[in-house]
Amino acid sequence: MMKRDDFQIGLEFYTGAGKWRCTDIGTRVIVAIKLDKTDESWYNGPPYAVAEAVLTSTILGDAASIPMNSIQNKC
């Protein structure tokens, strides 16, 4: 689905685990925050009130720019 070059800081994307926002781009990983809180102020940063996660190519292979259920409904 998405490759490292598809990401930019601030990009929102989806995996099977939910919605994320890219906060940093490394050589082989993407750092992101999961967007699962109802209070949007948690996403103001850096620093963020939520933990950043390091996403590897294994996880990023599942990433998409639209919700996963939208992709499944198109198949």
Secondary structure as UniProt FT lines:
FT   HELIX           4..6
FT   TURN            9..10
FT   STRAND          12..15
FT   TURN            16..17
FT   STRAND          18..25
FT   STRAND          30..34
FT   HELIX           40..43
FT   STRAND          52..55
FT   HELIX           57..60
FT   TURN            61..62
FT   HELIX           68..74
//
